[in-house]
Amino acid sequence: MMRLLPIDMQARLDALLHVEADHRVSPLQLLKEPPGLPSPRALIRLTTNLDYIHDTGVLALDLA
């Protein structure tokens, strides 16, 4: 499947696995965490995560 992805999308997906020196977890791990108890802060976190997923471009892939 990776060969079918555009090169720039491969780089964006690989970046999800990279742990920065000043962080303890990867962006992918952060995306996997539940947003928390219902609250304005949790809703903001959820929409931020959804925007991040959208920015990777994976939602536009045709997997058929």
PDB file of N, CA, C and O in Angstrom:
ATOM      1  N   MET A   1       0.809  -1.186   0.000  1.00  0.00           N
ATOM      2  CA  MET A   1       0.000   0.000   0.000  1.00  0.00           C
ATOM      3  C   MET A   1       0.858   1.257   0.000  1.00  0.00           C
ATOM      4  O   MET A   1       0.480   2.268  -0.593  1.00  0.00           O
ATOM      5  N   MET A   2       2.000   1.201   0.656  1.00  0.00           N
ATOM      6  CA  MET A   2       2.838   2.406   0.724  1.00  0.00           C
ATOM      7  C   MET A   2       3.274   2.871  -0.661  1.00  0.00           C
ATOM      8  O   MET A   2       3.422   4.071  -0.889  1.00  0.00           O
ATOM      9  N   ARG A   3       3.481   1.939  -1.587  1.00  0.00           N
ATOM     10  CA  ARG A   3       3.894   2.336  -2.939  1.00  0.00           C
ATOM     11  C   ARG A   3       2.792   3.097  -3.656  1.00  0.00           C
ATOM     12  O   ARG A   3       3.077   3.868  -4.573  1.00  0.00           O
ATOM     13  N   LEU A   4       1.549   2.899  -3.264  1.00  0.00           N
ATOM     14  CA  LEU A   4       0.430   3.566  -3.907  1.00  0.00           C
ATOM     15  C   LEU A   4       0.187   4.969  -3.366  1.00  0.00           C
ATOM     16  O   LEU A   4      -0.561   5.742  -3.965  1.00  0.00           O
ATOM     17  N   LEU A   5       0.805   5.303  -2.252  1.00  0.00           N
ATOM     18  CA  LEU A   5       0.618   6.617  -1.650  1.00  0.00           C
ATOM     19  C   LEU A   5       1.522   7.647  -2.323  1.00  0.00           C
ATOM     20  O   LEU A   5       2.644   7.329  -2.718  1.00  0.00           O
ATOM     21  N   PRO A   6       1.037   8.866  -2.452  1.00  0.00           N
ATOM     22  CA  PRO A   6       1.921   9.935  -2.940  1.00  0.00           C
ATOM     23  C   PRO A   6       3.112  10.108  -1.992  1.00  0.00           C
ATOM     24  O   PRO A   6       2.998   9.876  -0.788  1.00  0.00           O
ATOM     25  N   ILE A   7       4.238  10.513  -2.545  1.00  0.00           N
ATOM     26  CA  ILE A   7       5.466  10.655  -1.766  1.00  0.00           C
ATOM     27  C   ILE A   7       5.266  11.612  -0.590  1.00  0.00           C
ATOM     28  O   ILE A   7       5.711  11.323   0.521  1.00  0.00           O
ATOM     29  N   ASP A   8       4.603  12.745  -0.820  1.00  0.00           N
ATOM     30  CA  ASP A   8       4.425  13.705   0.272  1.00  0.00           C
ATOM     31  C   ASP A   8       3.542  13.140   1.381  1.00  0.00           C
ATOM     32  O   ASP A   8       3.724  13.486   2.548  1.00  0.00           O
ATOM     33  N   MET A   9       2.588  12.274   1.034  1.00  0.00           N
ATOM     34  CA  MET A   9       1.743  11.664   2.054  1.00  0.00           C
ATOM     35  C   MET A   9       2.548  10.650   2.866  1.00  0.00           C
ATOM     36  O   MET A   9       2.346  10.519   4.073  1.00  0.00           O
ATOM     37  N   GLN A  10       3.445   9.943   2.215  1.00  0.00           N
ATOM     38  CA  GLN A  10       4.301   8.998   2.935  1.00  0.00           C
ATOM     39  C   GLN A  10       5.104   9.739   4.001  1.00  0.00           C
ATOM     40  O   GLN A  10       5.249   9.257   5.125  1.00  0.00           O
ATOM     41  N   ALA A  11       5.615  10.890   3.649  1.00  0.00           N
ATOM     42  CA  ALA A  11       6.406  11.677   4.596  1.00  0.00           C
ATOM     43  C   ALA A  11       5.536  12.155   5.760  1.00  0.00           C
ATOM     44  O   ALA A  11       5.978  12.145   6.909  1.00  0.00           O
ATOM     45  N   ARG A  12       4.300  12.574   5.467  1.00  0.00           N
ATOM     46  CA  ARG A  12       3.406  13.034   6.536  1.00  0.00           C
ATOM     47  C   ARG A  12       3.050  11.883   7.472  1.00  0.00           C
ATOM     48  O   ARG A  12       2.972  12.076   8.685  1.00  0.00           O
ATOM     49  N   LEU A  13       2.835  10.690   6.924  1.00  0.00           N
ATOM     50  CA  LEU A  13       2.510   9.541   7.760  1.00  0.00           C
ATOM     51  C   LEU A  13       3.721   9.099   8.583  1.00  0.00           C
ATOM     52  O   LEU A  13       3.583   8.725   9.748  1.00  0.00           O
ATOM     53  N   ASP A  14       4.901   9.143   7.975  1.00  0.00           N
ATOM     54  CA  ASP A  14       6.125   8.804   8.712  1.00  0.00           C
ATOM     55  C   ASP A  14       6.354   9.780   9.865  1.00  0.00           C
ATOM     56  O   ASP A  14       6.854   9.393  10.922  1.00  0.00           O
ATOM     57  N   ALA A  15       5.987  11.042   9.659  1.00  0.00           N
ATOM     58  CA  ALA A  15       6.166  12.050  10.706  1.00  0.00           C
ATOM     59  C   ALA A  15       5.318  11.732  11.935  1.00  0.00           C
ATOM     60  O   ALA A  15       5.655  12.159  13.039  1.00  0.00           O
ATOM     61  N   LEU A  16       4.233  10.997  11.763  1.00  0.00           N
ATOM     62  CA  LEU A  16       3.395  10.622  12.899  1.00  0.00           C
ATOM     63  C   LEU A  16       4.127   9.691  13.863  1.00  0.00           C
ATOM     64  O   LEU A  16       3.751   9.587  15.031  1.00  0.00           O
ATOM     65  N   LEU A  17       5.157   9.024  13.387  1.00  0.00           N
ATOM     66  CA  LEU A  17       5.908   8.075  14.214  1.00  0.00           C
ATOM     67  C   LEU A  17       7.128   8.695  14.885  1.00  0.00           C
ATOM     68  O   LEU A  17       7.717   8.096  15.785  1.00  0.00           O
ATOM     69  N   HIS A  18       7.505   9.884  14.453  1.00  0.00           N
ATOM     70  CA  HIS A  18       8.731  10.528  14.957  1.00  0.00           C
ATOM     71  C   HIS A  18       8.469  11.181  16.313  1.00  0.00           C
ATOM     72  O   HIS A  18       7.542  11.978  16.458  1.00  0.00           O
ATOM     73  N   VAL A  19       9.286  10.839  17.294  1.00  0.00           N
ATOM     74  CA  VAL A  19       9.185  11.433  18.630  1.00  0.00           C
ATOM     75  C   VAL A  19      10.214  12.550  18.740  1.00  0.00           C
ATOM     76  O   VAL A  19      11.414  12.314  18.601  1.00  0.00           O
ATOM     77  N   GLU A  20       9.748  13.748  18.986  1.00  0.00           N
ATOM     78  CA  GLU A  20      10.645  14.893  19.141  1.00  0.00           C
ATOM     79  C   GLU A  20      11.444  14.749  20.436  1.00  0.00           C
ATOM     80  O   GLU A  20      11.020  14.054  21.359  1.00  0.00           O
ATOM     81  N   ALA A  21      12.588  15.403  20.497  1.00  0.00           N
ATOM     82  CA  ALA A  21      13.463  15.293  21.661  1.00  0.00           C
ATOM     83  C   ALA A  21      12.801  15.816  22.933  1.00  0.00           C
ATOM     84  O   ALA A  21      13.052  15.300  24.022  1.00  0.00           O
ATOM     85  N   ASP A  22      11.955  16.839  22.797  1.00  0.00           N
ATOM     86  CA  ASP A  22      11.334  17.424  23.984  1.00  0.00           C
ATOM     87  C   ASP A  22       9.960  16.825  24.298  1.00  0.00           C
ATOM     88  O   ASP A  22       9.251  17.336  25.165  1.00  0.00           O
ATOM     89  N   HIS A  23       9.576  15.743  23.600  1.00  0.00           N
ATOM     90  CA  HIS A  23       8.309  15.064  23.852  1.00  0.00           C
ATOM     91  C   HIS A  23       8.580  13.615  24.268  1.00  0.00           C
ATOM     92  O   HIS A  23       9.650  13.064  24.009  1.00  0.00           O
ATOM     93  N   ARG A  24       7.595  13.026  24.909  1.00  0.00           N
ATOM     94  CA  ARG A  24       7.759  11.647  25.348  1.00  0.00           C
ATOM     95  C   ARG A  24       7.085  10.649  24.420  1.00  0.00           C
ATOM     96  O   ARG A  24       7.427   9.467  24.427  1.00  0.00           O
ATOM     97  N   VAL A  25       6.133  11.114  23.622  1.00  0.00           N
ATOM     98  CA  VAL A  25       5.381  10.212  22.755  1.00  0.00           C
ATOM     99  C   VAL A  25       5.286  10.791  21.348  1.00  0.00           C
ATOM    100  O   VAL A  25       5.520  11.979  21.125  1.00  0.00           O
ATOM    101  N   SER A  26       4.937   9.921  20.410  1.00  0.00           N
ATOM    102  CA  SER A  26       4.801  10.336  19.017  1.00  0.00           C
ATOM    103  C   SER A  26       3.444  10.994  18.795  1.00  0.00           C
ATOM    104  O   SER A  26       2.529  10.810  19.597  1.00  0.00           O
ATOM    105  N   PRO A  27       3.305  11.762  17.711  1.00  0.00           N
ATOM    106  CA  PRO A  27       2.000  12.321  17.381  1.00  0.00           C
ATOM    107  C   PRO A  27       0.935  11.237  17.182  1.00  0.00           C
ATOM    108  O   PRO A  27      -0.235  11.460  17.496  1.00  0.00           O
ATOM    109  N   LEU A  28       1.322  10.079  16.670  1.00  0.00           N
ATOM    110  CA  LEU A  28       0.357   8.996  16.502  1.00  0.00           C
ATOM    111  C   LEU A  28      -0.198   8.556  17.853  1.00  0.00           C
ATOM    112  O   LEU A  28      -1.400   8.323  17.987  1.00  0.00           O
ATOM    113  N   GLN A  29       0.663   8.444  18.842  1.00  0.00           N
ATOM    114  CA  GLN A  29       0.202   8.062  20.177  1.00  0.00           C
ATOM    115  C   GLN A  29      -0.759   9.103  20.739  1.00  0.00           C
ATOM    116  O   GLN A  29      -1.746   8.756  21.388  1.00  0.00           O
ATOM    117  N   LEU A  30      -0.474  10.366  20.494  1.00  0.00           N
ATOM    118  CA  LEU A  30      -1.374  11.425  20.957  1.00  0.00           C
ATOM    119  C   LEU A  30      -2.730  11.337  20.270  1.00  0.00           C
ATOM    120  O   LEU A  30      -3.761  11.586  20.896  1.00  0.00           O
ATOM    121  N   LEU A  31      -2.737  10.985  18.989  1.00  0.00           N
ATOM    122  CA  LEU A  31      -4.007  10.844  18.262  1.00  0.00           C
ATOM    123  C   LEU A  31      -4.823   9.669  18.784  1.00  0.00           C
ATOM    124  O   LEU A  31      -6.052   9.688  18.709  1.00  0.00           O
ATOM    125  N   LYS A  32      -4.161   8.657  19.307  1.00  0.00           N
ATOM    126  CA  LYS A  32      -4.855   7.467  19.791  1.00  0.00           C
ATOM    127  C   LYS A  32      -5.494   7.671  21.157  1.00  0.00           C
ATOM    128  O   LYS A  32      -6.383   6.910  21.538  1.00  0.00           O
ATOM    129  N   GLU A  33      -5.061   8.678  21.898  1.00  0.00           N
ATOM    130  CA  GLU A  33      -5.603   8.914  23.226  1.00  0.00           C
ATOM    131  C   GLU A  33      -7.026   9.452  23.134  1.00  0.00           C
ATOM    132  O   GLU A  33      -7.309  10.297  22.284  1.00  0.00           O
ATOM    133  N   PRO A  34      -7.926   8.979  23.994  1.00  0.00           N
ATOM    134  CA  PRO A  34      -9.290   9.512  23.990  1.00  0.00           C
ATOM    135  C   PRO A  34      -9.284  10.977  24.428  1.00  0.00           C
ATOM    136  O   PRO A  34      -8.397  11.394  25.172  1.00  0.00           O
ATOM    137  N   PRO A  35     -10.261  11.760  23.975  1.00  0.00           N
ATOM    138  CA  PRO A  35     -10.252  13.191  24.294  1.00  0.00           C
ATOM    139  C   PRO A  35     -10.493  13.502  25.766  1.00  0.00           C
ATOM    140  O   PRO A  35     -10.145  14.593  26.216  1.00  0.00           O
ATOM    141  N   GLY A  36     -11.077  12.582  26.531  1.00  0.00           N
ATOM    142  CA  GLY A  36     -11.316  12.813  27.952  1.00  0.00           C
ATOM    143  C   GLY A  36     -12.789  12.966  28.260  1.00  0.00           C
ATOM    144  O   GLY A  36     -13.646  12.715  27.413  1.00  0.00           O
ATOM    145  N   LEU A  37     -13.065  13.375  29.461  1.00  0.00           N
ATOM    146  CA  LEU A  37     -14.445  13.583  29.890  1.00  0.00           C
ATOM    147  C   LEU A  37     -15.078  14.717  29.088  1.00  0.00           C
ATOM    148  O   LEU A  37     -14.384  15.653  28.690  1.00  0.00           O
ATOM    149  N   PRO A  38     -16.378  14.646  28.847  1.00  0.00           N
ATOM    150  CA  PRO A  38     -17.039  15.714  28.078  1.00  0.00           C
ATOM    151  C   PRO A  38     -16.812  17.092  28.709  1.00  0.00           C
ATOM    152  O   PRO A  38     -17.194  17.349  29.851  1.00  0.00           O
ATOM    153  N   SER A  39     -16.186  17.949  27.938  1.00  0.00           N
ATOM    154  CA  SER A  39     -15.912  19.315  28.392  1.00  0.00           C
ATOM    155  C   SER A  39     -15.502  20.135  27.171  1.00  0.00           C
ATOM    156  O   SER A  39     -15.188  19.572  26.122  1.00  0.00           O
ATOM    157  N   PRO A  40     -15.502  21.456  27.300  1.00  0.00           N
ATOM    158  CA  PRO A  40     -15.022  22.280  26.181  1.00  0.00           C
ATOM    159  C   PRO A  40     -13.576  21.933  25.790  1.00  0.00           C
ATOM    160  O   PRO A  40     -13.236  21.893  24.608  1.00  0.00           O
ATOM    161  N   ARG A  41     -12.746  21.687  26.788  1.00  0.00           N
ATOM    162  CA  ARG A  41     -11.343  21.358  26.506  1.00  0.00           C
ATOM    163  C   ARG A  41     -11.239  20.053  25.714  1.00  0.00           C
ATOM    164  O   ARG A  41     -10.450  19.957  24.774  1.00  0.00           O
ATOM    165  N   ALA A  42     -12.039  19.045  26.095  1.00  0.00           N
ATOM    166  CA  ALA A  42     -12.012  17.766  25.388  1.00  0.00           C
ATOM    167  C   ALA A  42     -12.503  17.929  23.954  1.00  0.00           C
ATOM    168  O   ALA A  42     -11.972  17.298  23.040  1.00  0.00           O
ATOM    169  N   LEU A  43     -13.507  18.766  23.754  1.00  0.00           N
ATOM    170  CA  LEU A  43     -14.026  19.006  22.403  1.00  0.00           C
ATOM    171  C   LEU A  43     -12.977  19.696  21.537  1.00  0.00           C
ATOM    172  O   LEU A  43     -12.818  19.363  20.362  1.00  0.00           O
ATOM    173  N   ILE A  44     -12.280  20.635  22.106  1.00  0.00           N
ATOM    174  CA  ILE A  44     -11.206  21.314  21.367  1.00  0.00           C
ATOM    175  C   ILE A  44     -10.106  20.324  21.010  1.00  0.00           C
ATOM    176  O   ILE A  44      -9.588  20.345  19.894  1.00  0.00           O
ATOM    177  N   ARG A  45      -9.748  19.459  21.951  1.00  0.00           N
ATOM    178  CA  ARG A  45      -8.717  18.453  21.677  1.00  0.00           C
ATOM    179  C   ARG A  45      -9.161  17.512  20.563  1.00  0.00           C
ATOM    180  O   ARG A  45      -8.374  17.168  19.681  1.00  0.00           O
ATOM    181  N   LEU A  46     -10.417  17.100  20.608  1.00  0.00           N
ATOM    182  CA  LEU A  46     -10.943  16.206  19.574  1.00  0.00           C
ATOM    183  C   LEU A  46     -10.934  16.871  18.205  1.00  0.00           C
ATOM    184  O   LEU A  46     -10.515  16.252  17.227  1.00  0.00           O
ATOM    185  N   THR A  47     -11.382  18.106  18.114  1.00  0.00           N
ATOM    186  CA  THR A  47     -11.388  18.784  16.814  1.00  0.00           C
ATOM    187  C   THR A  47      -9.970  19.055  16.326  1.00  0.00           C
ATOM    188  O   THR A  47      -9.718  19.023  15.121  1.00  0.00           O
ATOM    189  N   THR A  48      -9.044  19.321  17.239  1.00  0.00           N
ATOM    190  CA  THR A  48      -7.643  19.495  16.847  1.00  0.00           C
ATOM    191  C   THR A  48      -7.099  18.201  16.255  1.00  0.00           C
ATOM    192  O   THR A  48      -6.411  18.221  15.234  1.00  0.00           O
ATOM    193  N   ASN A  49      -7.406  17.082  16.895  1.00  0.00           N
ATOM    194  CA  ASN A  49      -6.961  15.785  16.380  1.00  0.00           C
ATOM    195  C   ASN A  49      -7.581  15.501  15.016  1.00  0.00           C
ATOM    196  O   ASN A  49      -6.901  15.004  14.118  1.00  0.00           O
ATOM    197  N   LEU A  50      -8.856  15.809  14.856  1.00  0.00           N
ATOM    198  CA  LEU A  50      -9.509  15.585  13.563  1.00  0.00           C
ATOM    199  C   LEU A  50      -8.898  16.454  12.477  1.00  0.00           C
ATOM    200  O   LEU A  50      -8.725  16.002  11.345  1.00  0.00           O
ATOM    201  N   ASP A  51      -8.571  17.697  12.809  1.00  0.00           N
ATOM    202  CA  ASP A  51      -7.893  18.572  11.845  1.00  0.00           C
ATOM    203  C   ASP A  51      -6.528  18.007  11.462  1.00  0.00           C
ATOM    204  O   ASP A  51      -6.143  18.051  10.293  1.00  0.00           O
ATOM    205  N   TYR A  52      -5.800  17.480  12.434  1.00  0.00           N
ATOM    206  CA  TYR A  52      -4.482  16.888  12.184  1.00  0.00           C
ATOM    207  C   TYR A  52      -4.604  15.696  11.241  1.00  0.00           C
ATOM    208  O   TYR A  52      -3.810  15.546  10.313  1.00  0.00           O
ATOM    209  N   ILE A  53      -5.613  14.843  11.487  1.00  0.00           N
ATOM    210  CA  ILE A  53      -5.844  13.686  10.611  1.00  0.00           C
ATOM    211  C   ILE A  53      -6.201  14.157   9.216  1.00  0.00           C
ATOM    212  O   ILE A  53      -5.697  13.621   8.229  1.00  0.00           O
ATOM    213  N   HIS A  54      -7.061  15.148   9.128  1.00  0.00           N
ATOM    214  CA  HIS A  54      -7.463  15.687   7.820  1.00  0.00           C
ATOM    215  C   HIS A  54      -6.253  16.224   7.064  1.00  0.00           C
ATOM    216  O   HIS A  54      -6.136  16.026   5.855  1.00  0.00           O
ATOM    217  N   ASP A  55      -5.350  16.905   7.775  1.00  0.00           N
ATOM    218  CA  ASP A  55      -4.169  17.498   7.142  1.00  0.00           C
ATOM    219  C   ASP A  55      -3.200  16.458   6.582  1.00  0.00           C
ATOM    220  O   ASP A  55      -2.404  16.781   5.701  1.00  0.00           O
ATOM    221  N   THR A  56      -3.248  15.232   7.066  1.00  0.00           N
ATOM    222  CA  THR A  56      -2.382  14.199   6.503  1.00  0.00           C
ATOM    223  C   THR A  56      -2.819  13.810   5.099  1.00  0.00           C
ATOM    224  O   THR A  56      -2.011  13.320   4.310  1.00  0.00           O
ATOM    225  N   GLY A  57      -4.090  14.024   4.783  1.00  0.00           N
ATOM    226  CA  GLY A  57      -4.604  13.682   3.461  1.00  0.00           C
ATOM    227  C   GLY A  57      -5.138  12.265   3.343  1.00  0.00           C
ATOM    228  O   GLY A  57      -5.615  11.880   2.276  1.00  0.00           O
ATOM    229  N   VAL A  58      -5.070  11.489   4.397  1.00  0.00           N
ATOM    230  CA  VAL A  58      -5.493  10.085   4.312  1.00  0.00           C
ATOM    231  C   VAL A  58      -6.997   9.932   4.097  1.00  0.00           C
ATOM    232  O   VAL A  58      -7.443   8.897   3.602  1.00  0.00           O
ATOM    233  N   LEU A  59      -7.781  10.937   4.460  1.00  0.00           N
ATOM    234  CA  LEU A  59      -9.224  10.829   4.285  1.00  0.00           C
ATOM    235  C   LEU A  59      -9.624  10.887   2.814  1.00  0.00           C
ATOM    236  O   LEU A  59     -10.728  10.474   2.456  1.00  0.00           O
ATOM    237  N   ALA A  60      -8.745  11.392   1.964  1.00  0.00           N
ATOM    238  CA  ALA A  60      -9.033  11.494   0.537  1.00  0.00           C
ATOM    239  C   ALA A  60      -8.660  10.238  -0.238  1.00  0.00           C
ATOM    240  O   ALA A  60      -8.950  10.143  -1.431  1.00  0.00           O
ATOM    241  N   LEU A  61      -8.026   9.280   0.414  1.00  0.00           N
ATOM    242  CA  LEU A  61      -7.600   8.062  -0.281  1.00  0.00           C
ATOM    243  C   LEU A  61      -8.788   7.205  -0.673  1.00  0.00           C
ATOM    244  O   LEU A  61      -9.731   7.039   0.101  1.00  0.00           O
ATOM    245  N   ASP A  62      -8.737   6.664  -1.878  1.00  0.00           N
ATOM    246  CA  ASP A  62      -9.756   5.711  -2.338  1.00  0.00           C
ATOM    247  C   ASP A  62      -9.214   4.308  -2.099  1.00  0.00           C
ATOM    248  O   ASP A  62      -8.336   3.847  -2.828  1.00  0.00           O
ATOM    249  N   LEU A  63      -9.726   3.639  -1.097  1.00  0.00           N
ATOM    250  CA  LEU A  63      -9.230   2.314  -0.743  1.00  0.00           C
ATOM    251  C   LEU A  63      -9.978   1.191  -1.441  1.00  0.00           C
ATOM    252  O   LEU A  63      -9.755   0.017  -1.147  1.00  0.00           O
ATOM    253  N   ALA A  64     -10.863   1.544  -2.362  1.00  0.00           N
ATOM    254  CA  ALA A  64     -11.645   0.521  -3.063  1.00  0.00           C
ATOM    255  C   ALA A  64     -10.814  -0.300  -4.013  1.00  0.00           C
ATOM    256  O   ALA A  64     -11.338  -1.198  -4.673  1.00  0.00           O
TER     257      ALA A  64
END
